[in-house]
Amino acid sequence: MSTFSLIIKQIINGLQLGSIFALVAVGYSMVYGIIRLLNFAHCDIIMVGAYIAWFFMTNFANMPIIAVVASILGCTLLGVTIEKVAYKPLRSSPRISLLITAIGISYLLENTAQLVLGAAAKKVPGFFTAETIRIGQVTVSTASLVTIAVLAVSMVLLTLLVQKTKLGRAMRAVSEDAETAQLMGTNINGTISFTFAVGSALAGIGSVLYCCAYPQVSPTMGSMLGLKAFVAAVLGGIGSIPGAMIGGFMIGLTEVFVSAIGLSTWKDAVVFLILIIILLVKPSGILGKTVSEKV
């Protein structure tokens, strides 16, 4: 394989990984933009979605669409339930209370999965019949192309939802000023629940794509994925949906090329080094807005 073909293949692999990070990061950014909460339980919602996909693919391997739909619905219901049960009663409490609750929910989901399903990783059957596709001199996995395409479609639909629909306008209004939005007749509780539902649905999509790229699931699979997606969200500008997508691609490409030059054991360190640098140089991120607070 020529050097050019190898670089193209690594770029596609980086975009695949970055697409997964981007979907998770968008979930972080949406929730933070609405209620200023770093929902660290989001990464374990993905873990639950991956187990749902594993269960249905194990029992209905010839109908992967069932696994996809079940994962998305399961993650959506779980996300909305967590918001109603754990976050809504604390909405007027200090932010640190919500943050601690989010971490607690994360550990609850991880340990429940380990208790019920065991600590050993489960192998997920393949979603595609053709594992690779040849484009010119470059051979790429079907999962890579599908992942990139799904991200593109998801981002287009999400942009249309946020910019062109009544619920989208409500989300933007609550993000800008929740009290004024409520005075103008916006249903704050419904808008927040809808935001969690959309973010969790994206987590369900991300869980399926993760299973396509890495066909095994474990109770702790969401921990590192969630942390790297959080780095992507901060890098792009937490609260910015386009920023989350850009940050996800940057982290994915960074990981792939660091591994390609023979430093795979350092890839996690490089990702968190990027987080430190961005917090020192531009804490608001690439597309984030610097917000000043009155004291």
Secondary structure as GFF3:
##gff-version 3
##sequence-region A 1 295
A	DSSP	alpha_helix	3	35	.	.	.	ID=ss1
A	DSSP	alpha_helix	42	59	.	.	.	ID=ss2
A	DSSP	alpha_helix	64	82	.	.	.	ID=ss3
A	DSSP	pi_helix	83	87	.	.	.	ID=ss4
A	DSSP	three_ten_helix	88	90	.	.	.	ID=ss5
A	DSSP	alpha_helix	95	117	.	.	.	ID=ss6
A	DSSP	beta_strand	122	123	.	.	.	ID=ss7
A	DSSP	beta_strand	132	135	.	.	.	ID=ss8
A	DSSP	beta_strand	138	141	.	.	.	ID=ss9
A	DSSP	alpha_helix	142	164	.	.	.	ID=ss10
A	DSSP	alpha_helix	166	176	.	.	.	ID=ss11
A	DSSP	alpha_helix	178	183	.	.	.	ID=ss12
A	DSSP	alpha_helix	188	213	.	.	.	ID=ss13
A	DSSP	beta_strand	216	217	.	.	.	ID=ss14
A	DSSP	alpha_helix	221	236	.	.	.	ID=ss15
A	DSSP	alpha_helix	241	260	.	.	.	ID=ss16
A	DSSP	three_ten_helix	264	266	.	.	.	ID=ss17
A	DSSP	alpha_helix	267	281	.	.	.	ID=ss18
###
